[in-house]
Structures are given as C-alpha cells and as structure tokens.
Amino acid sequence: MNKARLMSIAIIAIVMSTAFGILSDNGKAGYTGSPSELNCDDCHSTFGSSNTGTGSIYVTSSMNNWQYVPGQTYTVNVIVKQSGKPLFGIGFEALTSTNANAGSLVITNPANTQIKTKTVSGITRNNVVHQLNGGMHADSAIFTFNWVAPSANIGNVTFYFAGIAANNNGNENNDYVYNSSKVVTPASATGILEQSKTISEFKSYVNTEGRIAIEFQSATADQSRINLYDMDGRMISSQLIESHSIGEVKSSISVPAELKSGNYIVSILSSNQKLSSKIFIP
C-alpha cells in the first residue's frame, strides 16, 4: 500500500472519528448558569449572549404554589421553545442556599434525559441533562423528570436550568441558549424554624462535651425524636427521647464519628409537630 493511500485512509479515519465525537455528544453537567458555573453558551454559539433569541425556557411542576413538602415527590417539566429549531437540550440543578444538591433528581424517561455530575467548588452537583437526540422535536421540547424534596425543611431551594435551541447541523455553531432559575419555598412558609402548638423555643448547639445539645419548651408530657440531617435532606442519625415532662426539656445526642465539619439540620418531632434548626458542627 503506497503512502498516498495510507494518508487518505488516515484522513478519512480522523474525519470519521471527529464526526462520531460530534454525533455521540449529549448533555453535559455543570452548565446551568448556577453560582460558580458556566452556561451552555460556553460551547454553543448564542449570537452574543444567552436569552437574546426569539425562543424561551421555563419550568412547571406538580407543586402547589411552588412550595415543597419534605420528602414528597414532584413532577418537573422543563420546556424549551424556539420556532424553526428541530433539536433541543437542557441542564437542570436543584440547589440549597449553600449551593449543594437539594433533594434528589429521578429520571422517569431515560430515552430523553439522564443524570450526570460535575464537581463545582468542591461539591459534586447532580444535573438532569438531555440524552443524544432526546430533544429532537420541531419548535419545542418538553423534558420531564421527578424531584424528591429534601426529607427535612432546609429552607429555600433554587432550580437552575438552561436550554439549547439547536439547528442540528452537526456542530455547536449557530445555536441559541436560554437560561433561568426558580425559587421553591418550604410549604410551611416559616423558613428553617417552624413553630408548633406543643413544642416551642427549640434550639440546638454543640456543647463543651462535643455532643449536640437540644433545648425546647414542651406543652405536654410526651416522647420526642431527634433527627440529624445533612443539607441535602439525608438523615444521618435518629434518637428517641423516651419521655419528658411539661416545661423546659434538655437533652443531647452524640455526633457521628465520621461526620465532616459543616452545616446540618437538627429536627425534633413531638405529638406530630416538628421544629427544625440549622447547626454548624466543627
């Protein structure tokens, strides 16, 4: 085989591998425009900047008034629109006020969406992104998945989302990018600290013995349960206070040995009432 023929085969192989790289590309995590992240226009041409085209992106959900109940599962729809475009893509994150993952993202249509991760500022963020050709639809595409709210009230959660309206020309040129965000609030509408009728004045702190001290006022003689959650709403430990009298109640729980320094949520449940507070564990 002569050199010219070998050179031709090599060029064809390079072109084919490059084309395959473009065709096999799909959604990438970490481009929603959330704090410390880039946007999809880092790769895709947006004719200047995001949100400058004639299209749009918005989100709907099964939540009532954009308020979440801890532990509940909600359907989320991200809709990307632009007339004349045949292919669409998305990136979506749900973050706490400290920009960590809030709750859980669950894929319900794996042909259209998938979950990918990217570490940003030392935190691994979960993203819902499109599958290859998962948004192939004329003029608009709807990406549907579930969001499971954190198991405890962790305050406001922000949905960050970005969408691509692409021309499907095999590269990332001449595409439009749109991005936005939506704040979701706790259904209690009382923030981190929830007041109740039977328990009140709840506070928690790390005492001199290195334990989490609990103090609250109880209007009834009852038993209570203390739960410790991370800022994503995952339960770390749980302890039952067998019984306590009416009035001021003081107790404490141990800090798990493997627990890293940071912010956490301590909750007390008594007589079907719950109070929660944020705590820093050094």
Stockholm file with secondary structure:
# STOCKHOLM 1.0

chainA/1-282         MNKARLMSIAIIAIVMSTAFGILSDNGKAGYTGSPSELNCDDCHSTFGSSNTGTGSIYVTSSMNNWQYVPGQTYTVNVIVKQSGKPLFGIGFEALTSTNANAGSLVITNPANTQIKTKTVSGITRNNVVHQLNGGMHADSAIFTFNWVAPSANIGNVTFYFAGIAANNNGNENNDYVYNSSKVVTPASATGILEQSKTISEFKSYVNTEGRIAIEFQSATADQSRINLYDMDGRMISSQLIESHSIGEVKSSISVPAELKSGNYIVSILSSNQKLSSKIFIP
#=GR chainA/1-282 SS CCHHHHHHHHHHHHHHHHHHHHHTCCCCSSCBCCTTCCBGGGTSCCTTSTTCSSCEEEEEESSBTTEECTTCEEEEEEEEECTTCCEEEEEEEEECTTSSBCSEEECSCTTTEEEEEEEETTEEEEEEEECTTTTBCSSEEEEEEEEECCSSCCSCEEEEEEEEEECCSSSSTTCEEEEEEEEEEETTSSCSCCCCSSEEEEEEEECTTSSEEEEEEESSCEEEEEEEECTTSCEEEEEEEEEECSEEEEEEECCCTTCCSEEEEEEEEETTEEEEEEEEEC
#=GC SS_cons         CCHHHHHHHHHHHHHHHHHHHHHTCCCCSSCBCCTTCCBGGGTSCCTTSTTCSSCEEEEEESSBTTEECTTCEEEEEEEEECTTCCEEEEEEEEECTTSSBCSEEECSCTTTEEEEEEEETTEEEEEEEECTTTTBCSSEEEEEEEEECCSSCCSCEEEEEEEEEECCSSSSTTCEEEEEEEEEEETTSSCSCCCCSSEEEEEEEECTTSSEEEEEEESSCEEEEEEEECTTSCEEEEEEEEEECSEEEEEEECCCTTCCSEEEEEEEEETTEEEEEEEEEC
//
